[in-house]
Amino acid sequence: MIAFSRAVFAVLAAFLLLLPTQIVAANWKGFSIGANTATGACKGTNDWKADVAAIKSWNRGFNAVRLFAASDCKTLEYAVPAFKSQGFKVLVGVWATDNAHFGREKAALLQAIKTHGTGWIAGISVGSEDLYRKDISPQQLANLIFDVRGMVRQYNKNLLVGHTDTWTAWVDGANDVVTRASDFIVMDGYPYWQGAKISDAKAVFFKSYQDTKNYVARVHPGAQVWVGETGWPSVGDNFGSAVPSRPNAQKYWKAVACAIFPQTHTFWFTAFDAPTAQPKVEQGFGVAYYTRKLKISLDC
C-alpha cells in the first residue's frame, strides 16, 4: 500500500507540474487587428496573408487574432482563409450599431460559417465599446447577443457569444444585463488612457483586470474574462502622466504582456502601426511598424 501510494503521488506530482503549461498553451494569444492597410485602404487577401506570415515569423506562440468587423472591408471573406490556413483562431467582431450595419455583419458571419465551418472561431463579440460610448442601451445590446447566439448555435452549440467593452463599462451596474447575456466577457484596459506613469502602468492594468473579474464573478458566476485590447503607444501626445515612446511601449510589453498572456485569452492592441489613424497617438500602438518589422522586443 505504501509503495502504491508513493507511485500515485509521483504521478500526481508530475501531472501538476505539467498542468500550468497546458493551461498556458490553451490560451488564445494574439492581437486585435484592423482591416485597413498603412494607406487606409481595405486589406485584401494578400494583405491578410502577409499579416499572419509576419506574426508567425515572430515565433512567440501567437495563435489567434481579434477582428473588429465581419462585413466591413469584407473582413471575414478575405481574412478567414489566411488565418485558418495557418491554424489561427479568430475572435470575430460583429458591429452592433446601427440596425442596417448589424444586419450586414450577421450576414457576413453566417456566410463565413457556411463557407468555412466553425472550427476557426475562438468566440464572437457582438459590439465593441458600445456601452462606453452609450451608442445603444444595455437591454438592446443584450438582445443582439441573444440574436447572434441563436443564429450561430444552429451550426455549433458550443460557440461562445459575448461583448467587448472597457473595463469601466463592465463594473457599471447599469450594464449587468449585458454581462448576464454574455457567455464570456472581453475587457479593454489602457493605463495610457488613464494617464498613468509607465512605472505604475502594470499595477493600474492589473487592478482594472481584477476589478472586472471580481465584478463579473458576482453578476455572472463562471463567465470568463478575456482581454480584448491593451497596449502602449510609441508616438503622440502625453495623456496626463502617460508618455508615448518606444521605450515605454517596450516596458509595457515586458510588464503586462508577459504577465497577462499566461493568465487568460488575450488580444494585444495591436500588431502593426497605422500611419493614417487619428489622432496621432492611435498611429503608434503596434508592436511592429507598418512595414511589419518589429519595433520592440517580444521577449519575456
C-alpha positions as CSV (number, residue, x, y, z in Angstrom):
1,M,0.0,0.0,0.0
2,I,2.8,2.4,0.9
3,A,4.6,1.7,-2.4
4,F,1.4,2.1,-4.3
5,S,0.6,5.4,-2.6
6,R,4.1,6.7,-3.4
7,A,3.7,5.8,-7.1
8,V,0.3,7.5,-7.2
9,F,1.7,10.6,-5.6
10,A,4.6,10.7,-8.0
11,V,2.2,10.5,-11.0
12,L,0.0,13.3,-9.5
13,A,3.0,15.4,-8.8
14,A,4.2,15.1,-12.4
15,F,0.7,15.9,-13.7
16,L,0.5,19.0,-11.6
17,L,3.9,20.2,-12.8
18,L,2.6,19.9,-16.4
19,L,-0.8,21.4,-15.8
20,P,0.3,25.1,-15.8
21,T,2.0,24.6,-19.2
22,Q,-1.2,23.0,-20.6
23,I,-3.3,25.9,-19.3
24,V,-1.0,28.4,-21.0
25,A,-0.9,26.5,-24.2
26,A,-4.7,26.5,-24.3
27,N,-5.0,30.3,-24.2
28,W,-5.6,32.3,-27.3
29,K,-2.6,34.6,-27.6
30,G,-2.6,37.3,-30.3
31,F,-3.6,40.7,-31.5
32,S,-6.6,42.9,-32.2
33,I,-6.0,43.8,-35.8
34,G,-7.8,46.4,-38.0
35,A,-8.8,45.8,-41.6
36,N,-7.0,48.7,-43.2
37,T,-3.6,48.9,-44.8
38,A,-0.9,51.5,-44.0
39,T,-2.6,53.8,-46.6
40,G,-6.0,53.4,-45.1
41,A,-7.3,51.2,-47.9
42,C,-9.2,47.9,-47.1
43,K,-6.9,44.9,-46.8
44,G,-7.2,42.2,-49.4
45,T,-6.4,38.5,-49.3
46,N,-2.6,39.1,-49.8
47,D,-2.5,41.7,-47.1
48,W,-4.0,39.3,-44.5
49,K,-1.7,36.6,-45.6
50,A,1.3,38.9,-45.1
51,D,-0.1,39.8,-41.7
52,V,-0.3,36.3,-40.5
53,A,3.1,35.4,-42.0
54,A,4.7,38.2,-40.1
55,I,3.1,37.3,-36.8
56,K,4.1,33.7,-37.2
57,S,7.7,34.7,-38.1
58,W,8.0,36.4,-34.7
59,N,8.0,32.9,-33.2
60,R,6.3,33.7,-29.9
61,G,3.5,31.2,-30.0
62,F,0.8,33.6,-31.3
63,N,-2.2,31.6,-32.3
64,A,-5.2,33.9,-32.6
65,V,-6.4,37.3,-33.7
66,R,-9.4,39.5,-32.9
67,L,-11.1,41.2,-35.9
68,F,-13.3,44.2,-35.3
69,A,-15.8,43.6,-38.1
70,A,-17.4,40.9,-40.2
71,S,-18.6,42.7,-43.2
72,D,-16.6,46.0,-43.3
73,C,-13.8,45.7,-45.8
74,K,-15.2,42.2,-46.4
75,T,-13.0,41.3,-43.4
76,L,-14.2,37.7,-42.8
77,E,-14.3,36.9,-46.5
78,Y,-10.7,37.9,-47.0
79,A,-9.1,37.3,-43.6
80,V,-10.6,33.9,-42.5
81,P,-8.8,31.8,-45.2
82,A,-5.5,33.4,-44.3
83,F,-5.7,32.8,-40.6
84,K,-7.5,29.4,-40.9
85,S,-4.8,28.1,-43.2
86,Q,-2.2,28.8,-40.5
87,G,-4.2,27.3,-37.7
88,F,-5.1,30.7,-36.1
89,K,-8.4,31.1,-34.3
90,V,-10.4,34.3,-34.7
91,L,-12.3,36.3,-32.1
92,V,-15.0,37.6,-34.5
93,G,-16.3,41.1,-34.1
94,V,-19.9,41.9,-35.1
95,W,-20.7,45.6,-35.0
96,A,-23.9,46.2,-33.1
97,T,-24.9,49.5,-34.5
98,D,-26.8,50.7,-36.5
99,N,-29.5,48.2,-37.4
100,A,-28.6,48.0,-41.1
101,H,-24.9,47.6,-40.2
102,F,-25.7,44.9,-37.7
103,G,-27.7,43.1,-40.4
104,R,-24.8,43.1,-42.8
105,E,-22.4,41.9,-40.1
106,K,-24.7,39.0,-39.2
107,A,-25.0,38.0,-42.9
108,A,-21.2,38.1,-43.3
109,L,-20.7,35.9,-40.3
110,L,-23.3,33.5,-41.5
111,Q,-21.7,33.3,-44.9
112,A,-18.3,32.7,-43.3
113,I,-19.7,29.8,-41.2
114,K,-21.3,28.3,-44.2
115,T,-18.1,28.5,-46.2
116,H,-15.5,27.6,-43.6
117,G,-17.4,25.8,-40.8
118,T,-16.9,26.9,-37.2
119,G,-13.6,25.4,-36.2
120,W,-11.7,28.7,-36.8
121,I,-13.9,30.7,-34.3
122,A,-12.5,31.4,-30.9
123,G,-15.6,33.4,-30.0
124,I,-17.9,36.0,-31.2
125,S,-18.1,39.5,-29.8
126,V,-21.3,41.4,-30.6
127,G,-20.3,45.1,-30.4
128,S,-17.2,46.9,-29.2
129,E,-17.2,49.6,-26.6
130,D,-20.9,50.4,-27.3
131,L,-21.6,50.7,-23.6
132,Y,-18.7,53.0,-23.0
133,R,-19.9,55.3,-25.9
134,K,-23.5,54.8,-24.9
135,D,-24.3,54.0,-28.6
136,I,-27.0,51.5,-27.6
137,S,-29.0,50.7,-24.5
138,P,-27.8,47.7,-22.4
139,Q,-31.0,45.8,-23.0
140,Q,-30.9,46.4,-26.8
141,L,-27.3,45.1,-26.8
142,A,-28.2,42.0,-24.8
143,N,-31.0,41.3,-27.3
144,L,-28.5,41.4,-30.2
145,I,-26.2,39.0,-28.3
146,F,-29.1,36.6,-28.0
147,D,-29.9,37.1,-31.7
148,V,-26.4,36.2,-32.8
149,R,-26.2,33.3,-30.4
150,G,-29.4,31.9,-31.8
151,M,-28.1,32.1,-35.3
152,V,-24.7,30.5,-34.8
153,R,-25.7,27.8,-32.3
154,Q,-27.6,26.2,-35.2
155,Y,-24.2,25.3,-36.6
156,N,-22.2,24.7,-33.3
157,K,-24.0,24.6,-30.0
158,N,-20.7,25.3,-28.2
159,L,-19.9,28.6,-29.8
160,L,-19.3,31.4,-27.3
161,V,-21.0,34.8,-27.9
162,G,-20.3,37.9,-25.8
163,H,-19.3,41.5,-25.9
164,T,-16.2,43.7,-25.8
165,D,-16.1,46.9,-23.7
166,T,-14.0,49.0,-21.5
167,W,-13.3,47.7,-18.0
168,T,-15.2,50.7,-16.6
169,A,-18.3,49.6,-18.5
170,W,-18.1,46.1,-17.1
171,V,-18.1,47.3,-13.5
172,D,-21.0,49.6,-14.0
173,G,-24.2,48.0,-12.6
174,A,-26.3,49.7,-15.4
175,N,-24.8,47.2,-17.8
176,D,-25.4,44.0,-15.8
177,V,-27.9,42.8,-18.3
178,V,-25.2,42.6,-20.9
179,T,-22.9,40.7,-18.5
180,R,-25.6,38.2,-17.8
181,A,-26.3,37.8,-21.5
182,S,-22.7,37.1,-22.5
183,D,-21.0,33.7,-22.5
184,F,-17.7,35.5,-21.9
185,I,-16.6,39.0,-21.2
186,V,-14.0,40.8,-23.2
187,M,-12.4,43.8,-21.4
188,D,-10.3,46.7,-22.8
189,G,-7.9,48.4,-20.4
190,Y,-5.4,51.1,-21.2
191,P,-3.3,52.6,-18.4
192,Y,-2.2,55.1,-21.0
193,W,-5.7,56.5,-21.3
194,Q,-5.9,56.5,-17.5
195,G,-3.0,58.9,-17.5
196,A,-0.7,56.5,-15.6
197,K,3.0,56.8,-15.4
198,I,4.7,53.9,-17.1
199,S,6.2,52.9,-13.8
200,D,2.6,52.5,-12.4
201,A,1.1,51.0,-15.6
202,K,1.3,47.3,-14.6
203,A,-0.4,47.9,-11.3
204,V,-3.1,50.1,-13.0
205,F,-3.8,47.5,-15.6
206,F,-4.0,44.5,-13.3
207,K,-6.2,46.4,-10.9
208,S,-8.7,47.0,-13.7
209,Y,-8.5,43.4,-14.8
210,Q,-9.0,42.1,-11.3
211,D,-11.8,44.6,-10.6
212,T,-13.6,43.4,-13.7
213,K,-13.1,39.7,-12.8
214,N,-14.4,40.3,-9.3
215,Y,-17.5,42.2,-10.5
216,V,-18.3,39.7,-13.3
217,A,-18.0,36.8,-10.8
218,R,-20.8,38.3,-8.8
219,V,-23.1,39.1,-11.7
220,H,-22.4,36.1,-13.9
221,P,-20.5,33.4,-12.0
222,G,-18.4,31.2,-14.2
223,A,-18.1,33.7,-17.1
224,Q,-14.5,34.1,-18.3
225,V,-12.9,37.5,-18.6
226,W,-10.7,37.8,-21.7
227,V,-8.5,40.8,-22.6
228,G,-9.6,42.3,-25.9
229,E,-7.3,45.3,-26.0
230,T,-4.4,46.8,-24.1
231,G,-1.1,48.4,-25.3
232,W,1.1,51.5,-25.1
233,P,1.7,54.0,-27.9
234,S,5.1,55.0,-29.2
235,V,4.0,58.3,-30.7
236,G,1.6,61.1,-30.0
237,D,0.8,63.4,-27.1
238,N,1.1,62.8,-23.4
239,F,-2.1,61.9,-21.6
240,G,-1.8,63.0,-18.0
241,S,1.4,61.4,-16.8
242,A,1.4,58.8,-19.6
243,V,4.1,59.4,-22.1
244,P,4.1,57.7,-25.6
245,S,7.5,56.4,-26.6
246,R,9.1,53.3,-28.0
247,P,11.0,52.6,-24.7
248,N,7.7,52.9,-22.8
249,A,5.9,50.6,-25.2
250,Q,8.7,48.1,-24.6
251,K,8.4,48.5,-20.8
252,Y,4.7,48.0,-21.0
253,W,5.0,44.8,-23.1
254,K,7.5,43.4,-20.7
255,A,5.4,44.3,-17.6
256,V,1.9,43.5,-18.9
257,A,2.0,41.2,-22.0
258,C,4.4,38.8,-20.4
259,A,2.2,38.6,-17.3
260,I,-1.3,38.5,-18.9
261,F,-0.8,36.1,-21.8
262,P,-0.4,33.1,-19.5
263,Q,-3.5,34.1,-17.4
264,T,-6.3,34.5,-19.9
265,H,-7.2,34.7,-23.6
266,T,-5.5,38.0,-24.7
267,F,-5.6,40.1,-27.9
268,W,-2.9,42.9,-27.7
269,F,-3.6,46.2,-29.4
270,T,-2.0,46.0,-31.9
271,A,0.3,44.1,-34.2
272,F,1.1,46.9,-36.7
273,D,1.3,50.7,-36.7
274,A,-1.5,52.6,-38.5
275,P,0.0,55.7,-40.1
276,T,-3.3,57.1,-41.2
277,A,-5.1,56.8,-37.9
278,Q,-6.3,59.8,-36.0
279,P,-5.5,61.2,-33.5
280,K,-1.7,60.8,-34.0
281,V,-1.4,58.7,-30.8
282,E,-3.5,56.0,-32.5
283,Q,-0.8,55.5,-35.1
284,G,1.8,54.0,-32.8
285,F,0.2,51.2,-30.8
286,G,1.8,48.5,-33.0
287,V,4.5,46.2,-31.7
288,A,5.7,46.4,-35.3
289,Y,6.0,49.3,-37.7
290,Y,3.5,49.4,-40.6
291,T,6.2,47.6,-42.7
292,R,5.7,44.6,-40.3
293,K,9.2,44.9,-38.9
294,L,9.2,44.6,-35.1
295,K,9.5,47.9,-33.2
296,I,10.0,46.3,-29.8
297,S,11.4,43.0,-28.5
298,L,8.7,40.5,-27.7
299,D,10.9,38.5,-25.3
300,C,9.6,37.8,-21.9
